[in-house]
Amino acid sequence: MTQNTDLFTPFKMGRISLRNRIVMAPMTRNRAEKGNVPAPISATYYGQRASAGLIVTEATQVCPMGQGYISTPGIHSNEQVEGWRRITETVHQKGGVIFLQLWHVGRISHPDFHGGALPVAPSAIAPRGISAYTPEGLKPVPTPRALELPEIPGIVEDYRKGAQNALNAGFDGVEVHGANGYLLDQFLEDSTNRRTDRYGGSIENRARLMLEVMEAVSAVWGSERVGIRLSPGGSFNDMGDSSPQATFGYAVRQLSGMKLAYVHLIEPAVPEGEHPTADLSVRFFRPLYSGTLIAAGNYSFEKGTRAVQAGEADLIAFGRPFLANPDLVNRFRKQAPLNTPDPGTFYMGGAKGYTDYPVLEETRHS
Protein backbone atom coordinates (compact mmCIF):
# COMPACT_ATOMS: atom_id res chain seq x y z
CA MET A 1 0.00 0.00 0.00
CA THR A 2 1.04 3.62 -0.52
CA GLN A 3 0.21 6.73 1.38
CA ASN A 4 -2.05 7.71 -1.54
CA THR A 5 -4.31 4.71 -0.92
CA ASP A 6 -7.36 5.48 1.19
CA LEU A 7 -10.77 3.97 1.95
CA PHE A 8 -12.23 5.46 -1.24
CA THR A 9 -9.73 3.68 -3.50
CA PRO A 10 -11.41 0.94 -5.59
CA PHE A 11 -10.38 -2.63 -4.84
CA LYS A 12 -10.34 -5.81 -6.88
CA MET A 13 -11.48 -8.72 -4.70
CA GLY A 14 -10.81 -11.67 -6.96
CA ARG A 15 -13.20 -11.25 -9.87
CA ILE A 16 -15.34 -8.74 -7.99
CA SER A 17 -14.70 -5.01 -8.36
CA LEU A 18 -15.48 -2.95 -5.26
CA ARG A 19 -15.89 0.78 -5.70
CA ASN A 20 -14.31 1.52 -2.31
CA ARG A 21 -12.76 -0.28 0.66
CA ILE A 22 -15.60 0.45 3.08
CA VAL A 23 -17.55 -2.65 4.15
CA MET A 24 -20.95 -2.71 5.83
CA ALA A 25 -20.50 -5.27 8.59
CA PRO A 26 -23.13 -7.92 9.32
CA MET A 27 -25.57 -6.70 11.99
CA THR A 28 -28.51 -8.61 13.43
CA ARG A 29 -31.65 -6.42 13.21
CA ASN A 30 -34.55 -8.82 14.01
CA ARG A 31 -36.89 -7.57 11.29
CA ALA A 32 -37.80 -10.87 9.61
CA GLU A 33 -41.47 -11.74 9.18
CA LYS A 34 -43.44 -14.97 9.66
CA GLY A 35 -41.44 -17.98 8.54
CA ASN A 36 -38.21 -16.04 9.11
CA VAL A 37 -38.69 -14.41 5.71
CA PRO A 38 -36.82 -11.11 5.15
CA ALA A 39 -39.33 -8.26 5.34
CA PRO A 40 -39.94 -6.02 2.30
CA ILE A 41 -38.63 -3.06 4.32
CA SER A 42 -35.24 -4.79 4.44
CA ALA A 43 -34.82 -4.10 0.72
CA THR A 44 -35.06 -0.40 1.55
CA TYR A 45 -32.59 -0.77 4.43
CA TYR A 46 -29.90 -2.49 2.39
CA GLY A 47 -30.59 -0.39 -0.70
CA GLN A 48 -30.00 2.78 1.31
CA ARG A 49 -26.51 1.52 2.14
CA ALA A 50 -25.52 0.26 -1.33
CA SER A 51 -22.73 2.85 -1.64
CA ALA A 52 -20.57 0.58 0.53
CA GLY A 53 -17.87 -1.22 -1.40
CA LEU A 54 -19.29 -4.44 0.03
CA ILE A 55 -22.40 -5.19 2.10
CA VAL A 56 -22.37 -8.29 4.30
CA THR A 57 -25.92 -9.07 5.42
CA GLU A 58 -27.11 -9.82 8.90
CA ALA A 59 -26.45 -13.38 10.06
CA THR A 60 -28.88 -15.76 8.35
CA GLN A 61 -29.59 -19.26 9.64
CA VAL A 62 -28.94 -22.12 7.24
CA CYS A 63 -31.49 -24.45 8.88
CA PRO A 64 -34.24 -24.26 11.52
CA MET A 65 -31.88 -25.63 14.23
CA GLY A 66 -29.54 -22.76 13.41
CA GLN A 67 -31.91 -20.16 14.89
CA GLY A 68 -31.34 -18.65 18.32
CA TYR A 69 -33.07 -15.27 18.23
CA ILE A 70 -36.56 -14.07 17.32
CA SER A 71 -37.24 -12.61 13.88
CA THR A 72 -33.89 -13.46 12.31
CA PRO A 73 -34.01 -14.39 8.61
CA GLY A 74 -33.25 -17.80 7.19
CA ILE A 75 -31.98 -19.11 3.87
CA HIS A 76 -33.52 -22.61 3.94
CA SER A 77 -37.00 -22.11 2.39
CA ASN A 78 -38.28 -20.96 -0.99
CA GLU A 79 -40.09 -18.05 0.66
CA GLN A 80 -36.87 -16.89 2.29
CA VAL A 81 -35.03 -17.09 -1.03
CA GLU A 82 -37.70 -14.92 -2.65
CA GLY A 83 -37.49 -12.43 0.21
CA TRP A 84 -33.73 -12.15 -0.20
CA ARG A 85 -34.08 -11.81 -3.98
CA ARG A 86 -35.98 -8.55 -3.50
CA ILE A 87 -33.04 -7.29 -1.47
CA THR A 88 -30.29 -8.32 -3.88
CA GLU A 89 -32.18 -6.80 -6.82
CA THR A 90 -32.53 -3.50 -4.97
CA VAL A 91 -28.84 -3.39 -4.02
CA HIS A 92 -27.75 -4.27 -7.55
CA GLN A 93 -30.00 -1.61 -9.05
CA LYS A 94 -28.00 0.89 -6.99
CA GLY A 95 -24.66 -0.54 -8.09
CA GLY A 96 -23.88 -2.33 -4.83
CA VAL A 97 -22.20 -5.65 -4.04
CA ILE A 98 -23.81 -7.88 -1.39
CA PHE A 99 -22.74 -11.12 0.32
CA LEU A 100 -25.03 -13.23 2.53
CA GLN A 101 -23.70 -14.32 5.93
CA LEU A 102 -24.40 -18.03 6.58
CA TRP A 103 -25.10 -18.81 10.25
CA HIS A 104 -25.77 -21.60 12.72
CA VAL A 105 -25.97 -20.48 16.36
CA GLY A 106 -25.21 -23.90 17.88
CA ARG A 107 -25.63 -23.75 21.65
CA ILE A 108 -26.75 -20.08 21.75
CA SER A 109 -30.41 -21.00 21.42
CA HIS A 110 -33.38 -22.36 23.36
CA PRO A 111 -35.79 -25.31 23.05
CA ASP A 112 -38.63 -22.82 22.44
CA PHE A 113 -37.25 -22.38 18.92
CA HIS A 114 -37.04 -26.12 18.28
CA GLY A 115 -40.27 -27.69 19.46
CA GLY A 116 -38.73 -28.51 22.84
CA ALA A 117 -35.51 -30.05 21.46
CA LEU A 118 -32.23 -28.96 22.99
CA PRO A 119 -29.84 -26.78 20.97
CA VAL A 120 -26.84 -28.62 19.53
CA ALA A 121 -23.13 -28.00 20.09
CA PRO A 122 -19.77 -29.78 19.88
CA SER A 123 -20.01 -30.63 23.59
CA ALA A 124 -22.66 -30.46 26.30
CA ILE A 125 -21.32 -27.27 27.89
CA ALA A 126 -23.74 -24.48 28.80
CA PRO A 127 -22.70 -20.87 28.17
CA ARG A 128 -22.47 -19.02 31.46
CA GLY A 129 -24.79 -16.10 32.04
CA ILE A 130 -26.37 -16.16 28.57
CA SER A 131 -30.11 -15.77 27.97
CA ALA A 132 -32.07 -16.27 24.76
CA TYR A 133 -34.79 -13.85 23.74
CA THR A 134 -37.56 -16.28 22.79
CA PRO A 135 -41.14 -15.57 21.63
CA GLU A 136 -42.05 -15.86 25.32
CA GLY A 137 -39.33 -13.48 26.50
CA LEU A 138 -35.86 -13.90 27.98
CA LYS A 139 -34.98 -17.41 29.14
CA PRO A 140 -31.64 -18.88 30.26
CA VAL A 141 -29.80 -20.81 27.56
CA PRO A 142 -29.77 -24.47 28.66
CA THR A 143 -26.98 -27.03 28.45
CA PRO A 144 -26.92 -28.10 24.79
CA ARG A 145 -26.85 -31.59 23.35
CA ALA A 146 -23.52 -32.72 21.92
CA LEU A 147 -23.78 -33.56 18.24
CA GLU A 148 -23.27 -37.24 17.45
CA LEU A 149 -20.53 -38.00 14.94
CA PRO A 150 -22.98 -39.25 12.25
CA GLU A 151 -24.89 -35.94 12.48
CA ILE A 152 -21.96 -33.75 11.48
CA PRO A 153 -22.14 -34.36 7.71
CA GLY A 154 -25.71 -33.06 7.94
CA ILE A 155 -24.42 -29.79 9.39
CA VAL A 156 -22.04 -29.41 6.45
CA GLU A 157 -24.93 -30.16 4.09
CA ASP A 158 -27.05 -27.45 5.74
CA TYR A 159 -24.34 -24.90 4.95
CA ARG A 160 -24.06 -26.21 1.38
CA LYS A 161 -27.82 -25.89 0.86
CA GLY A 162 -27.76 -22.40 2.36
CA ALA A 163 -24.99 -21.44 -0.04
CA GLN A 164 -26.97 -22.81 -2.98
CA ASN A 165 -30.07 -20.90 -1.87
CA ALA A 166 -28.00 -17.72 -1.58
CA LEU A 167 -26.83 -18.25 -5.15
CA ASN A 168 -30.44 -18.69 -6.23
CA ALA A 169 -31.37 -15.47 -4.42
CA GLY A 170 -28.95 -13.43 -6.51
CA PHE A 171 -26.16 -12.66 -4.05
CA ASP A 172 -22.63 -11.86 -5.22
CA GLY A 173 -21.11 -14.27 -2.71
CA VAL A 174 -21.39 -15.58 0.84
CA GLU A 175 -19.61 -15.13 4.14
CA VAL A 176 -19.48 -18.07 6.55
CA HIS A 177 -20.05 -16.95 10.15
CA GLY A 178 -17.20 -18.50 12.10
CA ALA A 179 -17.14 -15.88 14.86
CA ASN A 180 -18.77 -14.65 18.09
CA GLY A 181 -19.35 -17.94 19.84
CA TYR A 182 -21.66 -19.61 17.32
CA LEU A 183 -21.43 -23.18 16.09
CA LEU A 184 -18.22 -23.15 14.01
CA ASP A 185 -16.46 -21.04 16.64
CA GLN A 186 -17.69 -23.46 19.33
CA PHE A 187 -15.99 -26.31 17.48
CA LEU A 188 -12.78 -24.33 16.97
CA GLU A 189 -12.14 -23.08 20.52
CA ASP A 190 -11.15 -25.48 23.28
CA SER A 191 -13.34 -23.97 26.01
CA THR A 192 -16.43 -25.24 24.17
CA ASN A 193 -15.07 -28.32 22.40
CA ARG A 194 -14.24 -31.31 24.62
CA ARG A 195 -14.81 -33.96 21.97
CA THR A 196 -12.54 -37.01 21.72
CA ASP A 197 -13.34 -37.93 18.10
CA ARG A 198 -11.94 -36.50 14.86
CA TYR A 199 -13.66 -33.16 15.54
CA GLY A 200 -12.06 -32.54 18.94
CA GLY A 201 -8.78 -32.50 20.79
CA SER A 202 -6.04 -31.16 18.53
CA ILE A 203 -6.28 -27.80 16.77
CA GLU A 204 -6.41 -29.66 13.47
CA ASN A 205 -9.44 -31.63 14.63
CA ARG A 206 -11.23 -28.64 16.13
CA ALA A 207 -10.80 -26.68 12.88
CA ARG A 208 -12.03 -29.61 10.78
CA LEU A 209 -15.75 -28.71 10.68
CA MET A 210 -15.04 -25.10 9.72
CA LEU A 211 -12.77 -26.18 6.89
CA GLU A 212 -15.25 -28.82 5.68
CA VAL A 213 -17.96 -26.16 5.60
CA MET A 214 -15.71 -23.81 3.63
CA GLU A 215 -15.00 -26.56 1.09
CA ALA A 216 -18.70 -27.38 0.71
CA VAL A 217 -19.70 -23.76 0.28
CA SER A 218 -16.83 -23.15 -2.15
CA ALA A 219 -18.01 -26.10 -4.24
CA VAL A 220 -21.24 -24.16 -4.80
CA TRP A 221 -19.82 -20.69 -5.36
CA GLY A 222 -16.16 -21.07 -6.25
CA SER A 223 -13.82 -20.13 -3.43
CA GLU A 224 -13.20 -16.65 -4.87
CA ARG A 225 -16.77 -15.69 -3.90
CA VAL A 226 -16.65 -17.11 -0.36
CA GLY A 227 -15.43 -15.30 2.75
CA ILE A 228 -15.35 -16.15 6.44
CA ARG A 229 -15.61 -14.08 9.61
CA LEU A 230 -13.53 -14.97 12.69
CA SER A 231 -13.23 -13.39 16.16
CA PRO A 232 -9.81 -14.35 17.58
CA GLY A 233 -9.70 -13.69 21.31
CA GLY A 234 -13.34 -12.71 21.48
CA SER A 235 -15.21 -13.46 24.70
CA PHE A 236 -18.78 -12.84 23.46
CA ASN A 237 -21.17 -15.72 24.25
CA ASP A 238 -18.80 -17.04 26.94
CA MET A 239 -16.00 -18.00 24.56
CA GLY A 240 -12.29 -18.54 25.08
CA ASP A 241 -9.33 -20.59 23.96
CA SER A 242 -6.22 -21.60 25.90
CA SER A 243 -3.87 -20.78 22.97
CA PRO A 244 -5.67 -18.32 20.68
CA GLN A 245 -2.64 -17.39 18.59
CA ALA A 246 -1.96 -21.05 17.82
CA THR A 247 -5.63 -21.94 17.24
CA PHE A 248 -6.53 -19.02 15.02
CA GLY A 249 -3.10 -18.90 13.43
CA TYR A 250 -3.60 -22.49 12.26
CA ALA A 251 -7.10 -21.72 10.98
CA VAL A 252 -5.99 -18.64 9.07
CA ARG A 253 -3.03 -20.46 7.49
CA GLN A 254 -5.34 -23.22 6.31
CA LEU A 255 -7.81 -20.69 4.93
CA SER A 256 -4.97 -18.93 3.11
CA GLY A 257 -4.51 -21.99 0.94
CA MET A 258 -8.17 -21.99 -0.16
CA LYS A 259 -7.94 -18.82 -2.31
CA LEU A 260 -11.03 -17.26 -0.73
CA ALA A 261 -12.63 -13.90 -1.42
CA TYR A 262 -11.46 -12.78 2.03
CA VAL A 263 -10.98 -13.47 5.71
CA HIS A 264 -12.88 -11.02 7.94
CA LEU A 265 -11.29 -10.56 11.38
CA ILE A 266 -12.94 -8.96 14.40
CA GLU A 267 -10.17 -7.58 16.57
CA PRO A 268 -10.71 -8.23 20.28
CA ALA A 269 -11.37 -5.31 22.57
CA VAL A 270 -8.72 -5.00 25.25
CA PRO A 271 -10.16 -3.49 28.47
CA GLU A 272 -8.18 -0.65 29.97
CA GLY A 273 -5.96 -1.67 32.87
CA GLU A 274 -5.85 -5.33 31.88
CA HIS A 275 -2.60 -7.22 31.73
CA PRO A 276 -1.13 -7.43 28.21
CA THR A 277 -2.69 -10.21 26.18
CA ALA A 278 -1.52 -12.09 23.10
CA ASP A 279 -1.58 -9.97 19.95
CA LEU A 280 -4.65 -11.02 17.97
CA SER A 281 -4.93 -7.88 15.86
CA VAL A 282 -5.03 -7.92 12.10
CA ARG A 283 -1.30 -7.14 12.19
CA PHE A 284 -0.60 -10.57 13.70
CA PHE A 285 -2.56 -12.38 10.99
CA ARG A 286 -1.35 -10.37 7.99
CA PRO A 287 1.82 -12.46 7.46
CA LEU A 288 -0.21 -15.67 7.79
CA TYR A 289 -2.77 -14.89 5.10
CA SER A 290 -1.95 -14.19 1.47
CA GLY A 291 -5.37 -12.97 0.35
CA THR A 292 -7.75 -10.12 1.13
CA LEU A 293 -8.15 -9.23 4.81
CA ILE A 294 -11.09 -7.28 6.22
CA ALA A 295 -10.52 -5.69 9.63
CA ALA A 296 -13.37 -4.95 12.03
CA GLY A 297 -13.70 -3.89 15.64
CA ASN A 298 -14.59 -0.27 16.52
CA TYR A 299 -12.65 1.23 13.64
CA SER A 300 -12.94 4.94 13.00
CA PHE A 301 -12.42 6.39 9.54
CA GLU A 302 -8.97 7.59 10.58
CA LYS A 303 -7.90 4.28 12.14
CA GLY A 304 -9.19 2.38 9.11
CA THR A 305 -7.30 4.64 6.74
CA ARG A 306 -4.08 4.08 8.66
CA ALA A 307 -4.57 0.29 8.61
CA VAL A 308 -5.10 0.26 4.84
CA GLN A 309 -2.17 2.58 4.17
CA ALA A 310 0.09 0.43 6.34
CA GLY A 311 -0.97 -2.69 4.44
CA GLU A 312 -2.36 -4.32 7.59
CA ALA A 313 -5.82 -4.73 6.04
CA ASP A 314 -7.30 -4.33 2.59
CA LEU A 315 -10.85 -3.42 3.58
CA ILE A 316 -12.39 -1.99 6.76
CA ALA A 317 -15.80 -3.05 8.11
CA PHE A 318 -18.07 -0.63 9.95
CA GLY A 319 -21.09 -1.75 11.97
CA ARG A 320 -23.03 0.77 14.03
CA PRO A 321 -21.82 3.75 11.98
CA PHE A 322 -23.49 2.13 8.92
CA LEU A 323 -26.59 1.28 10.95
CA ALA A 324 -27.16 4.97 11.75
CA ASN A 325 -25.75 6.49 8.56
CA PRO A 326 -27.14 5.13 5.28
CA ASP A 327 -24.80 7.56 3.51
CA LEU A 328 -21.73 6.69 5.58
CA VAL A 329 -19.43 6.69 2.55
CA ASN A 330 -20.54 10.21 1.58
CA ARG A 331 -20.22 11.44 5.17
CA PHE A 332 -16.69 10.04 5.36
CA ARG A 333 -15.81 11.66 2.05
CA LYS A 334 -17.09 15.07 3.17
CA GLN A 335 -15.78 14.67 6.74
CA ALA A 336 -19.32 15.37 7.91
CA PRO A 337 -20.74 14.58 11.38
CA LEU A 338 -22.31 11.16 11.86
CA ASN A 339 -25.81 10.36 13.13
CA THR A 340 -25.82 8.77 16.58
CA PRO A 341 -27.20 5.19 16.70
CA ASP A 342 -30.30 4.59 18.84
CA PRO A 343 -29.72 1.31 20.75
CA GLY A 344 -33.37 1.15 21.74
CA THR A 345 -34.32 0.43 18.11
CA PHE A 346 -31.54 -2.00 17.19
CA TYR A 347 -33.72 -5.10 17.60
CA MET A 348 -37.29 -3.82 18.05
CA GLY A 349 -38.68 -4.28 14.52
CA GLY A 350 -40.29 -1.77 12.18
CA ALA A 351 -38.95 1.26 10.32
CA LYS A 352 -37.96 3.33 13.37
CA GLY A 353 -34.21 3.16 13.80
CA TYR A 354 -33.98 1.03 10.66
CA THR A 355 -34.81 2.97 7.51
CA ASP A 356 -35.50 6.45 8.95
CA TYR A 357 -31.99 7.71 9.73
CA PRO A 358 -31.47 10.93 7.72
CA VAL A 359 -28.90 11.29 4.97
CA LEU A 360 -26.65 14.33 4.79
CA GLU A 361 -28.83 16.43 2.49
CA GLU A 362 -31.91 15.79 4.63
CA THR A 363 -29.96 16.75 7.72
CA ARG A 364 -28.83 20.05 6.22
CA HIS A 365 -32.31 20.99 5.01
CA SER A 366 -34.19 20.00 8.14
C-alpha positions in Angstrom: 0.0 0.0 0.0 1.0 3.6 -0.5 0.2 6.7 1.4 -2.0 7.7 -1.5 -4.3 4.7 -0.9 -7.4 5.5 1.2 -10.8 4.0 2.0 -12.2 5.5 -1.2 -9.7 3.7 -3.5 -11.4 0.9 -5.6 -10.4 -2.6 -4.8 -10.3 -5.8 -6.9 -11.5 -8.7 -4.7 -10.8 -11.7 -7.0 -13.2 -11.2 -9.9 -15.3 -8.7 -8.0 -14.7 -5.0 -8.4 -15.5 -3.0 -5.3 -15.9 0.8 -5.7 -14.3 1.5 -2.3 -12.8 -0.3 0.7 -15.6 0.5 3.1 -17.6 -2.7 4.1 -21.0 -2.7 5.8 -20.5 -5.3 8.6 -23.1 -7.9 9.3 -25.6 -6.7 12.0 -28.5 -8.6 13.4 -31.6 -6.4 13.2 -34.6 -8.8 14.0 -36.9 -7.6 11.3 -37.8 -10.9 9.6 -41.5 -11.7 9.2 -43.4 -15.0 9.7 -41.4 -18.0 8.5 -38.2 -16.0 9.1 -38.7 -14.4 5.7 -36.8 -11.1 5.2 -39.3 -8.3 5.3 -39.9 -6.0 2.3 -38.6 -3.1 4.3 -35.2 -4.8 4.4 -34.8 -4.1 0.7 -35.1 -0.4 1.5 -32.6 -0.8 4.4 -29.9 -2.5 2.4 -30.6 -0.4 -0.7 -30.0 2.8 1.3 -26.5 1.5 2.1 -25.5 0.3 -1.3 -22.7 2.9 -1.6 -20.6 0.6 0.5 -17.9 -1.2 -1.4 -19.3 -4.4 0.0 -22.4 -5.2 2.1 -22.4 -8.3 4.3 -25.9 -9.1 5.4 -27.1 -9.8 8.9 -26.5 -13.4 10.1 -28.9 -15.8 8.4 -29.6 -19.3 9.6 -28.9 -22.1 7.2 -31.5 -24.4 8.9 -34.2 -24.3 11.5 -31.9 -25.6 14.2 -29.5 -22.8 13.4 -31.9 -20.2 14.9 -31.3 -18.7 18.3 -33.1 -15.3 18.2 -36.6 -14.1 17.3 -37.2 -12.6 13.9 -33.9 -13.5 12.3 -34.0 -14.4 8.6 -33.2 -17.8 7.2 -32.0 -19.1 3.9 -33.5 -22.6 3.9 -37.0 -22.1 2.4 -38.3 -21.0 -1.0 -40.1 -18.1 0.7 -36.9 -16.9 2.3 -35.0 -17.1 -1.0 -37.7 -14.9 -2.7 -37.5 -12.4 0.2 -33.7 -12.1 -0.2 -34.1 -11.8 -4.0 -36.0 -8.5 -3.5 -33.0 -7.3 -1.5 -30.3 -8.3 -3.9 -32.2 -6.8 -6.8 -32.5 -3.5 -5.0 -28.8 -3.4 -4.0 -27.8 -4.3 -7.5 -30.0 -1.6 -9.1 -28.0 0.9 -7.0 -24.7 -0.5 -8.1 -23.9 -2.3 -4.8 -22.2 -5.6 -4.0 -23.8 -7.9 -1.4 -22.7 -11.1 0.3 -25.0 -13.2 2.5 -23.7 -14.3 5.9 -24.4 -18.0 6.6 -25.1 -18.8 10.3 -25.8 -21.6 12.7 -26.0 -20.5 16.4 -25.2 -23.9 17.9 -25.6 -23.7 21.7 -26.7 -20.1 21.7 -30.4 -21.0 21.4 -33.4 -22.4 23.4 -35.8 -25.3 23.0 -38.6 -22.8 22.4 -37.3 -22.4 18.9 -37.0 -26.1 18.3 -40.3 -27.7 19.5 -38.7 -28.5 22.8 -35.5 -30.0 21.5 -32.2 -29.0 23.0 -29.8 -26.8 21.0 -26.8 -28.6 19.5 -23.1 -28.0 20.1 -19.8 -29.8 19.9 -20.0 -30.6 23.6 -22.7 -30.5 26.3 -21.3 -27.3 27.9 -23.7 -24.5 28.8 -22.7 -20.9 28.2 -22.5 -19.0 31.5 -24.8 -16.1 32.0 -26.4 -16.2 28.6 -30.1 -15.8 28.0 -32.1 -16.3 24.8 -34.8 -13.9 23.7 -37.6 -16.3 22.8 -41.1 -15.6 21.6 -42.1 -15.9 25.3 -39.3 -13.5 26.5 -35.9 -13.9 28.0 -35.0 -17.4 29.1 -31.6 -18.9 30.3 -29.8 -20.8 27.6 -29.8 -24.5 28.7 -27.0 -27.0 28.4 -26.9 -28.1 24.8 -26.8 -31.6 23.4 -23.5 -32.7 21.9 -23.8 -33.6 18.2 -23.3 -37.2 17.4 -20.5 -38.0 14.9 -23.0 -39.3 12.2 -24.9 -35.9 12.5 -22.0 -33.7 11.5 -22.1 -34.4 7.7 -25.7 -33.1 7.9 -24.4 -29.8 9.4 -22.0 -29.4 6.4 -24.9 -30.2 4.1 -27.1 -27.4 5.7 -24.3 -24.9 4.9 -24.1 -26.2 1.4 -27.8 -25.9 0.9 -27.8 -22.4 2.4 -25.0 -21.4 0.0 -27.0 -22.8 -3.0 -30.1 -20.9 -1.9 -28.0 -17.7 -1.6 -26.8 -18.3 -5.2 -30.4 -18.7 -6.2 -31.4 -15.5 -4.4 -28.9 -13.4 -6.5 -26.2 -12.7 -4.1 -22.6 -11.9 -5.2 -21.1 -14.3 -2.7 -21.4 -15.6 0.8 -19.6 -15.1 4.1 -19.5 -18.1 6.6 -20.0 -17.0 10.1 -17.2 -18.5 12.1 -17.1 -15.9 14.9 -18.8 -14.7 18.1 -19.4 -17.9 19.8 -21.7 -19.6 17.3 -21.4 -23.2 16.1 -18.2 -23.2 14.0 -16.5 -21.0 16.6 -17.7 -23.5 19.3 -16.0 -26.3 17.5 -12.8 -24.3 17.0 -12.1 -23.1 20.5 -11.1 -25.5 23.3 -13.3 -24.0 26.0 -16.4 -25.2 24.2 -15.1 -28.3 22.4 -14.2 -31.3 24.6 -14.8 -34.0 22.0 -12.5 -37.0 21.7 -13.3 -37.9 18.1 -11.9 -36.5 14.9 -13.7 -33.2 15.5 -12.1 -32.5 18.9 -8.8 -32.5 20.8 -6.0 -31.2 18.5 -6.3 -27.8 16.8 -6.4 -29.7 13.5 -9.4 -31.6 14.6 -11.2 -28.6 16.1 -10.8 -26.7 12.9 -12.0 -29.6 10.8 -15.7 -28.7 10.7 -15.0 -25.1 9.7 -12.8 -26.2 6.9 -15.2 -28.8 5.7 -18.0 -26.2 5.6 -15.7 -23.8 3.6 -15.0 -26.6 1.1 -18.7 -27.4 0.7 -19.7 -23.8 0.3 -16.8 -23.1 -2.1 -18.0 -26.1 -4.2 -21.2 -24.2 -4.8 -19.8 -20.7 -5.4 -16.2 -21.1 -6.3 -13.8 -20.1 -3.4 -13.2 -16.6 -4.9 -16.8 -15.7 -3.9 -16.7 -17.1 -0.4 -15.4 -15.3 2.7 -15.3 -16.2 6.4 -15.6 -14.1 9.6 -13.5 -15.0 12.7 -13.2 -13.4 16.2 -9.8 -14.3 17.6 -9.7 -13.7 21.3 -13.3 -12.7 21.5 -15.2 -13.5 24.7 -18.8 -12.8 23.5 -21.2 -15.7 24.3 -18.8 -17.0 26.9 -16.0 -18.0 24.6 -12.3 -18.5 25.1 -9.3 -20.6 24.0 -6.2 -21.6 25.9 -3.9 -20.8 23.0 -5.7 -18.3 20.7 -2.6 -17.4 18.6 -2.0 -21.1 17.8 -5.6 -21.9 17.2 -6.5 -19.0 15.0 -3.1 -18.9 13.4 -3.6 -22.5 12.3 -7.1 -21.7 11.0 -6.0 -18.6 9.1 -3.0 -20.5 7.5 -5.3 -23.2 6.3 -7.8 -20.7 4.9 -5.0 -18.9 3.1 -4.5 -22.0 0.9 -8.2 -22.0 -0.2 -7.9 -18.8 -2.3 -11.0 -17.3 -0.7 -12.6 -13.9 -1.4 -11.5 -12.8 2.0 -11.0 -13.5 5.7 -12.9 -11.0 7.9 -11.3 -10.6 11.4 -12.9 -9.0 14.4 -10.2 -7.6 16.6 -10.7 -8.2 20.3 -11.4 -5.3 22.6 -8.7 -5.0 25.3 -10.2 -3.5 28.5 -8.2 -0.7 30.0 -6.0 -1.7 32.9 -5.9 -5.3 31.9 -2.6 -7.2 31.7 -1.1 -7.4 28.2 -2.7 -10.2 26.2 -1.5 -12.1 23.1 -1.6 -10.0 20.0 -4.7 -11.0 18.0 -4.9 -7.9 15.9 -5.0 -7.9 12.1 -1.3 -7.1 12.2 -0.6 -10.6 13.7 -2.6 -12.4 11.0 -1.4 -10.4 8.0 1.8 -12.5 7.5 -0.2 -15.7 7.8 -2.8 -14.9 5.1 -1.9 -14.2 1.5 -5.4 -13.0 0.4 -7.7 -10.1 1.1 -8.1 -9.2 4.8 -11.1 -7.3 6.2 -10.5 -5.7 9.6 -13.4 -4.9 12.0 -13.7 -3.9 15.6 -14.6 -0.3 16.5 -12.6 1.2 13.6 -12.9 4.9 13.0 -12.4 6.4 9.5 -9.0 7.6 10.6 -7.9 4.3 12.1 -9.2 2.4 9.1 -7.3 4.6 6.7 -4.1 4.1 8.7 -4.6 0.3 8.6 -5.1 0.3 4.8 -2.2 2.6 4.2 0.1 0.4 6.3 -1.0 -2.7 4.4 -2.4 -4.3 7.6 -5.8 -4.7 6.0 -7.3 -4.3 2.6 -10.9 -3.4 3.6 -12.4 -2.0 6.8 -15.8 -3.0 8.1 -18.1 -0.6 9.9 -21.1 -1.8 12.0 -23.0 0.8 14.0 -21.8 3.8 12.0 -23.5 2.1 8.9 -26.6 1.3 11.0 -27.2 5.0 11.7 -25.7 6.5 8.6 -27.1 5.1 5.3 -24.8 7.6 3.5 -21.7 6.7 5.6 -19.4 6.7 2.5 -20.5 10.2 1.6 -20.2 11.4 5.2 -16.7 10.0 5.4 -15.8 11.7 2.0 -17.1 15.1 3.2 -15.8 14.7 6.7 -19.3 15.4 7.9 -20.7 14.6 11.4 -22.3 11.2 11.9 -25.8 10.4 13.1 -25.8 8.8 16.6 -27.2 5.2 16.7 -30.3 4.6 18.8 -29.7 1.3 20.7 -33.4 1.1 21.7 -34.3 0.4 18.1 -31.5 -2.0 17.2 -33.7 -5.1 17.6 -37.3 -3.8 18.0 -38.7 -4.3 14.5 -40.3 -1.8 12.2 -39.0 1.3 10.3 -38.0 3.3 13.4 -34.2 3.2 13.8 -34.0 1.0 10.7 -34.8 3.0 7.5 -35.5 6.4 8.9 -32.0 7.7 9.7 -31.5 10.9 7.7 -28.9 11.3 5.0 -26.7 14.3 4.8 -28.8 16.4 2.5 -31.9 15.8 4.6 -30.0 16.7 7.7 -28.8 20.0 6.2 -32.3 21.0 5.0 -34.2 20.0 8.1 
